[in-house]
């Protein structure tokens, strides 16, 4: 593959950085996992816990520092979510460096483009999730394994820093075991078991051991060890998840990385024992798929690290595609995103302008609280300009070997721009917590407190958005109730307390979660 010219490489880096940070600020949590990820951050900022006692100490520390640097003017969610962009950029950078080290010049940009084009990365890279930190550190570890083949300290430092982060700052023992397997298994290959690799690996493991020993000693002396062990001990990962649940999202999550990766492996299958450049990414895919049986922090977040070695294999695979197959894959991507972008605009027109009528009515029923005109002129113009630019530029892509994955990457970037500019108000009307909290808080009198008998995600968002104290000894209660309970009616009297239903509401896209605001009043004797 030809090296990427410096001018094109510069614009590619700008495009990927734009994609990583675009849409991170100015919005509420869209997913339950985002709300749950805020809880340890709020605890640490309030001084009620150490970041070592949180599920992901590394993410908590970096996101907490970002929040502190942006206070008091910055929004807590925006500041914390910017860290996701930072971790994503790190993952793209080290994935590119790993591909360059494995295959040579030109492959680094191909691997980064392939990673961006993966379906599974878009929403997770732009969410407040600890998996972005997991992705970044795994990219550093894989780069360390690749760099260990060459003289220098980059491989030693990468391995020596990544291992303590995986053990102490992220999931813990499953990641440490997986990392050691990926580092040591290449020694079974004659190409990788040379003196340089063994020396770099041994030094990297020595550095990692020293850092881990010092960190564990600090945790023990500072009485933080039990808090860390609560989230990183063996009992957190036993029993492992069943494979059908762990891998159910993988086919679309890793699309189109896995078919291109398989094409490259098939192309080299006759000389696979001698194709040393494929050994490390293939080992990494197998090991990380096993590691995905250990749960992460969101439903399918444990599969995130698998995307990195798949992107490395895809960078090699796209170079081996025959011209006809490459053209077919390119045009499939063009047609796929053309239809998808057209559908996005049709849905936007239905939401905002009411045509076609049937689709507009159905979307209106999904989010009845959405206010027409919420998309401003600048956002609309930005979405239109991005769409027009993609339509103009796509046919002009050079007939290089990375052309097929380039159309997938730019297509995913365009889709994220359209979602963020055109659908953010509609999504927040249906998924966000802030409108619901603002609605019921209007019923609370001045100086009132609130007893929150709700799910953990809502409890966290109450801490963030509600301006009244949350305590158990309050006459006002926000309660999460089941739908069948609602159908039985309210105004129930229990002991000497009468519960008066003041307000009832839902997040429109979570109709099974019904919240009720009740006032408790003593019955007259």
Buried (B, 14 or more C-beta within 10 A) or exposed (E): BEBBEEEEBEEBBEBBBEBBBBBBBEBBBBBBBBBBBBBBBBBBBEEEBBBBBBBBBBBBBBBBEBBEEBEEEBBBBBBBBBBBBBBBBBBBBBBBBBBBBBBEEBBBBBBBBBBBBBBBBBEBBBBBBBBBBBBBBBBBBBBBBBBBBEEEEBBBBBBBBBBBBBBBBBBBBBBBBBBBBBBEBBEEBEBBEEEBBEBBBEBBBEBBEEBBEEBBEEBEEEEBBEBBBEBBEEEBBEEBBEEEEBBBBBEEBBBBBBEBBBBBBEBBEEEBEEBBBBBBBBBBBBBBBBBBBBBBBBBBBBBBBBBBBBBBBBBBBBBBBEEEBBBEBBEBBBEBBBEBBEEBBEBBBBBBEBEEEEBBEEBBEBBEBBEEEBBEEEBBEBBBEBBEEBEEEBEEBEEBBBBBBBBBBBBBBBBBBBBBBBBBBBBBBBBBBBBBBEBBBEEBEEEBBBBBBBBEBBBBBBBBBBEBEBEEEBBBBBBBBEEEEEEEEEEEEEEEEBBEBBBBBBBBBBEEBBBBBBBBEEEEE
